[in-house]
Amino acid sequence: MTITKKKKVLEPNYFGLKNEMKKVIILQHGGGELANQLWTFASIYAYCLEKGFNCQNPSFFEYGQYFNIPMDNKMIYNILFSKFRNHHQRRNHLKNKYWRFVYKIYAKIMVYLFKQKVVSSINKYNKKTYLSPTKENFYLNKLEKNLKPIYLIGWLFRNPEGLKKYRKEIIEYFRPKEIYTKPAETKINELRSGYKNIVGVHIRQSDYKNYKGGNYYIPQERVRKILDEYLLKIGKNLDDTVFVVVSDGKIQENIFNELNIYINKGNPVEDLYILSLCDIIIGSNSTFGHFASYYGNISHIIFNNNHMDWNYYKDKNSFFENKYSVMYKTSSR
């Protein structure tokens, strides 16, 4: 008797997507820059690891060049991702704006075509949408029952338990390419040969001067005072400590006279990575420093224009849910 193998039936191949396993496609992020996108991406990736799904993020085209994250959709890769190879400008650059507009049209078409498979976290109350393993989502559970892709849109997806459970896998998945990690690692190793304490300092300038009425903008003169307080309150010796400074604006070096400082002048991914290699981060109230803290599993002390709560930060030596972080919270608090 001849036994005939049953041919595996695959789902239709939409827009060049392979269909070997269930895909979760991040169709639209929330419009933020690197760290905002990474937080959402990481939470959804943890959900995919929990469920055994293939995570795809075509909306990450502005930053894809910095990572080895696989992209199955060759059309999107060739049209969008390849356009940003060796392009290191911020999102307000004309090229970034143009291709975001093009992608927005593509995303709208996809939502129209597959609206029954779209899950949105967008809502006027900024209510978070939790993902497994943090919490099962009833609507997602229904869509998980077949091989058809699920499309996610919005920035309010959260997965605190997934970020903890799959931290090792997330760190590896979002590790930048060696061309960006090697210089940072070399510099940090060089600094460690001369200093006991390496403190990352993130100073966000440009847009923070106007964002929310400038409430989160910290002038460099105030930053200097905070760094002096840090040495005093945390009990670190000036000669044993070096501050690794990253910023999206010009650093006035004279303000930091008498401190040991190294100003990193890389692209955002290089800045994020070098911060994660420090012993601790002191910086602006932003998702950028917070993600570097998570990635490096180090403490993040947040600038305050009025009073620094130094007692709160004592004995905190690894990543934690900072009560002063208002830009991004992984939990429901």
NORRALIN-V199289 format. One record per residue. N is the residue number from 1. RES is the residue in three letters. PHI is phi in whole degrees, 0 to 359 (999 if undefined). NEAR is the number of other ideal C-beta (glycine too) atoms within 10 Angstrom. D_LAST is the distance of its C-alpha to the last C-alpha in whole Angstrom. Layout:
# NORRALIN-V199289
N;RES;PHI;NEAR;D_LAST / N;RES;PHI;NEAR;D_LAST
This chain:
# NORRALIN-V199289
1;MET;999;2;65 / 2;THR;268;3;63 / 3;ILE;259;4;59 / 4;THR;259;5;57 / 5;LYS;290;5;53 / 6;LYS;285;5;51 / 7;LYS;289;6;50 / 8;LYS;288;6;46 / 9;VAL;265;7;45 / 10;LEU;262;10;42 / 11;GLU;293;15;40 / 12;PRO;306;7;42 / 13;ASN;269;9;41 / 14;TYR;275;14;39 / 15;PHE;54;13;40 / 16;GLY;81;12;41 / 17;LEU;278;19;38 / 18;LYS;284;14;39 / 19;ASN;228;17;38 / 20;GLU;294;11;38 / 21;MET;212;9;35 / 22;LYS;302;19;32 / 23;LYS;248;21;30 / 24;VAL;245;24;27 / 25;ILE;249;25;27 / 26;ILE;279;23;25 / 27;LEU;281;25;27 / 28;GLN;218;24;25 / 29;HIS;269;23;22 / 30;GLY;274;16;20 / 31;GLY;94;13;23 / 32;GLY;277;16;21 / 33;GLU;270;20;23 / 34;LEU;312;21;23 / 35;ALA;294;21;20 / 36;ASN;301;19;18 / 37;GLN;292;22;21 / 38;LEU;296;26;20 / 39;TRP;298;26;17 / 40;THR;295;28;17 / 41;PHE;302;23;20 / 42;ALA;296;25;19 / 43;SER;296;24;17 / 44;ILE;288;25;19 / 45;TYR;298;25;22 / 46;ALA;298;27;20 / 47;TYR;300;24;20 / 48;CYS;294;21;24 / 49;LEU;297;18;25 / 50;GLU;298;17;23 / 51;LYS;264;17;26 / 52;GLY;78;8;29 / 53;PHE;260;18;28 / 54;ASN;267;17;30 / 55;CYS;268;20;27 / 56;GLN;234;24;29 / 57;ASN;222;23;27 / 58;PRO;295;25;30 / 59;SER;287;27;28 / 60;PHE;270;21;28 / 61;PHE;298;22;31 / 62;GLU;289;25;31 / 63;TYR;239;22;30 / 64;GLY;303;20;31 / 65;GLN;298;20;34 / 66;TYR;275;23;32 / 67;PHE;232;17;31 / 68;ASN;256;12;33 / 69;ILE;285;17;31 / 70;PRO;292;10;33 / 71;MET;232;16;34 / 72;ASP;285;16;36 / 73;ASN;282;20;37 / 74;LYS;293;13;40 / 75;MET;297;12;40 / 76;ILE;296;22;37 / 77;TYR;299;16;37 / 78;ASN;290;12;41 / 79;ILE;278;16;40 / 80;LEU;251;22;37 / 81;PHE;302;20;36 / 82;SER;293;12;39 / 83;LYS;291;16;39 / 84;PHE;255;18;37 / 85;ARG;294;8;39 / 86;ASN;66;5;39 / 87;HIS;249;12;38 / 88;HIS;242;13;35 / 89;GLN;273;12;34 / 90;ARG;281;14;31 / 91;ARG;294;13;30 / 92;ASN;275;10;32 / 93;HIS;291;12;35 / 94;LEU;304;8;37 / 95;LYS;297;12;38 / 96;ASN;299;18;34 / 97;LYS;298;11;34 / 98;TYR;297;11;37 / 99;TRP;286;17;36 / 100;ARG;293;16;32 / 101;PHE;295;9;34 / 102;VAL;299;14;36 / 103;TYR;294;19;33 / 104;LYS;300;13;32 / 105;ILE;296;9;35 / 106;TYR;302;17;35 / 107;ALA;298;17;31 / 108;LYS;295;12;32 / 109;ILE;297;11;35 / 110;MET;296;21;34 / 111;VAL;297;16;31 / 112;TYR;295;9;34 / 113;LEU;288;13;36 / 114;PHE;235;16;33 / 115;LYS;301;9;31 / 116;GLN;286;8;31 / 117;LYS;248;16;29 / 118;VAL;262;18;27 / 119;VAL;242;18;23 / 120;SER;249;15;21 / 121;SER;259;21;17 / 122;ILE;285;13;18 / 123;ASN;203;11;18 / 124;LYS;289;5;18 / 125;TYR;262;6;14 / 126;ASN;56;9;13 / 127;LYS;283;10;11 / 128;LYS;281;21;11 / 129;THR;252;21;13 / 130;TYR;270;21;13 / 131;LEU;241;27;16 / 132;SER;292;19;18 / 133;PRO;273;18;18 / 134;THR;297;23;14 / 135;LYS;200;14;15 / 136;GLU;286;11;19 / 137;ASN;251;17;19 / 138;PHE;302;6;22 / 139;TYR;293;10;23 / 140;LEU;298;17;23 / 141;ASN;303;11;25 / 142;LYS;294;9;28 / 143;LEU;285;18;28 / 144;GLU;285;17;28 / 145;LYS;281;8;31 / 146;ASN;225;11;34 / 147;LEU;275;13;35 / 148;LYS;292;17;34 / 149;PRO;297;21;31 / 150;ILE;252;22;28 / 151;TYR;249;24;27 / 152;LEU;249;25;23 / 153;ILE;226;20;22 / 154;GLY;108;18;19 / 155;TRP;248;21;17 / 156;LEU;263;17;14 / 157;PHE;284;25;14 / 158;ARG;228;24;12 / 159;ASN;206;27;13 / 160;PRO;301;21;11 / 161;GLU;291;18;14 / 162;GLY;293;26;17 / 163;LEU;296;20;16 / 164;LYS;283;15;17 / 165;LYS;298;16;19 / 166;TYR;248;21;21 / 167;ARG;303;16;21 / 168;LYS;301;8;25 / 169;GLU;293;14;25 / 170;ILE;294;22;23 / 171;ILE;301;15;24 / 172;GLU;290;10;28 / 173;TYR;297;18;27 / 174;PHE;261;20;26 / 175;ARG;289;15;29 / 176;PRO;296;19;31 / 177;LYS;298;12;34 / 178;GLU;301;10;37 / 179;ILE;300;10;38 / 180;TYR;259;20;35 / 181;THR;276;18;34 / 182;LYS;300;11;37 / 183;PRO;300;15;37 / 184;ALA;293;22;34 / 185;GLU;296;13;35 / 186;THR;297;10;38 / 187;LYS;294;18;37 / 188;ILE;296;20;35 / 189;ASN;298;10;37 / 190;GLU;296;11;40 / 191;LEU;292;17;38 / 192;ARG;294;14;37 / 193;SER;286;6;41 / 194;GLY;242;11;41 / 195;TYR;224;18;38 / 196;LYS;277;12;36 / 197;ASN;239;20;32 / 198;ILE;245;21;31 / 199;VAL;248;26;28 / 200;GLY;281;28;27 / 201;VAL;234;30;26 / 202;HIS;251;27;25 / 203;ILE;244;21;26 / 204;ARG;273;23;25 / 205;GLN;241;16;27 / 206;SER;356;13;29 / 207;ASP;291;14;26 / 208;TYR;289;19;24 / 209;LYS;294;12;27 / 210;ASN;243;9;27 / 211;TYR;298;13;23 / 212;LYS;53;10;21 / 213;GLY;70;7;24 / 214;GLY;77;12;24 / 215;ASN;297;10;21 / 216;TYR;253;20;20 / 217;TYR;277;21;24 / 218;ILE;245;21;25 / 219;PRO;300;15;29 / 220;GLN;296;18;31 / 221;GLU;298;9;32 / 222;ARG;290;15;29 / 223;VAL;301;24;28 / 224;ARG;301;16;31 / 225;LYS;297;13;30 / 226;ILE;294;20;27 / 227;LEU;294;19;29 / 228;ASP;297;13;31 / 229;GLU;298;13;29 / 230;TYR;303;22;27 / 231;LEU;301;17;31 / 232;LEU;285;11;31 / 233;LYS;287;14;28 / 234;ILE;272;16;28 / 235;GLY;78;8;31 / 236;LYS;259;16;32 / 237;ASN;279;10;36 / 238;LEU;303;12;37 / 239;ASP;290;10;39 / 240;ASP;267;12;37 / 241;THR;241;19;34 / 242;VAL;236;20;34 / 243;PHE;255;22;32 / 244;VAL;264;25;31 / 245;VAL;258;25;30 / 246;VAL;234;26;29 / 247;SER;198;20;29 / 248;ASP;267;17;29 / 249;GLY;221;13;32 / 250;LYS;288;9;35 / 251;ILE;265;19;35 / 252;GLN;275;12;37 / 253;GLU;299;12;38 / 254;ASN;298;7;40 / 255;ILE;295;15;37 / 256;PHE;256;18;36 / 257;ASN;306;8;40 / 258;GLU;79;8;40 / 259;LEU;266;18;37 / 260;ASN;276;18;37 / 261;ILE;230;17;36 / 262;TYR;233;17;36 / 263;ILE;262;14;35 / 264;ASN;277;19;34 / 265;LYS;240;10;35 / 266;GLY;265;16;34 / 267;ASN;281;16;32 / 268;PRO;305;17;29 / 269;VAL;292;21;29 / 270;GLU;297;21;31 / 271;ASP;297;24;29 / 272;LEU;298;27;25 / 273;TYR;290;24;27 / 274;ILE;293;25;29 / 275;LEU;299;29;26 / 276;SER;293;22;25 / 277;LEU;271;21;28 / 278;CYS;283;22;28 / 279;ASP;278;19;27 / 280;ILE;196;23;24 / 281;ILE;238;25;22 / 282;ILE;241;25;22 / 283;GLY;191;27;22 / 284;SER;298;22;20 / 285;ASN;283;24;17 / 286;SER;210;24;17 / 287;THR;290;20;16 / 288;PHE;296;25;20 / 289;GLY;295;30;19 / 290;HIS;293;26;16 / 291;PHE;290;24;18 / 292;ALA;300;28;21 / 293;SER;297;27;19 / 294;TYR;296;26;18 / 295;TYR;297;22;21 / 296;GLY;269;23;23 / 297;ASN;53;13;21 / 298;ILE;232;20;21 / 299;SER;288;18;19 / 300;HIS;235;27;18 / 301;ILE;267;24;19 / 302;ILE;260;27;18 / 303;PHE;304;22;20 / 304;ASN;221;14;20 / 305;ASN;288;13;23 / 306;ASN;256;5;23 / 307;HIS;223;6;23 / 308;MET;271;19;21 / 309;ASP;272;12;19 / 310;TRP;296;14;22 / 311;ASN;298;8;21 / 312;TYR;297;13;17 / 313;TYR;267;21;19 / 314;LYS;296;11;22 / 315;ASP;67;7;22 / 316;LYS;260;14;19 / 317;ASN;244;12;21 / 318;SER;222;11;19 / 319;PHE;299;22;16 / 320;PHE;211;14;13 / 321;GLU;283;11;9 / 322;ASN;282;20;11 / 323;LYS;293;11;9 / 324;TYR;269;14;12 / 325;SER;277;18;11 / 326;VAL;258;13;11 / 327;MET;280;18;13 / 328;TYR;207;20;11 / 329;LYS;233;16;7 / 330;THR;283;22;8 / 331;SER;262;12;6 / 332;SER;272;11;4 / 333;ARG;285;7;0
